[in-house]
Amino acid sequence: SALIYRSLKCMKLLIKAGADVNCKASTMTLLVFATMQGGYTNFIKFLLKAGADPNIPDDLGRLPIELAALRDCKEEVEMLLPLTTPIPTVPNWSIEGVISHVKNEDKKPMEQRHRERRQRLLKSQADTAFKLKEYKMASECYGNRSWRECNTVCKQKCL
C-alpha cells in the first residue's frame, strides 16, 4: 500500500522493519509495479538501494528495465541497466539499445494465452484489493493497460 499511495516515508519504515523488498509472496514485485506504472522514480532508486532484485520479471517474463523502457523513461533504464543481467535478445546493451529493442518487441501481438493469464491475474488482484477496501489499488489493477487490452480482445471474441 505504501507504493500505491506513493508514501516513500512509509515504504522506508516498512523495509527498515523487515518487509521483503522483493515481495516473494506476491504476484508482482514492488520494482515491477513501480516500473510498470511510471512516476515512481524515487521509489525505484530507494528499492534498488534497499536490495530489490531487478532480474525478477513480471508474469509475462518482462524485466523492470523493459517496463521502464516501454515508457521511454531513460532515467529509470539508466538506474536499472548496470544491475540487470543483460537480455540475450538485446544486441545493444545500452539505454537507447534497450528502449529501441523493447519498443520493437511491444509492436508484436501478445499471445492470447498471455492476455488471458494477465487478465485473470489482474482481476484477481483487483478483486482482492476491493474486498480489502483498497480502492485505489483496485482501480490501478482495473486501469492497467494489459487489462484493457484483454477486455477488448475478449469483447471482440464475444461479438
BELQUI-V805889 format. One line per field, one symbol per residue. phi: phi as a letter, one per 20 degrees, with the letter a starting at -180 (. if undefined). Layout:
phi = ???
//
This chain:
phi = .gfgeldfgfffffffeofffdlfedebffffgfffenndgfffgffffeofefdeeffdneegfffffgemeffffffegfdefgegeefdfbgffffffffffffffffgfffffffffffffffffffemeffffffffeggffffffffffffff
//
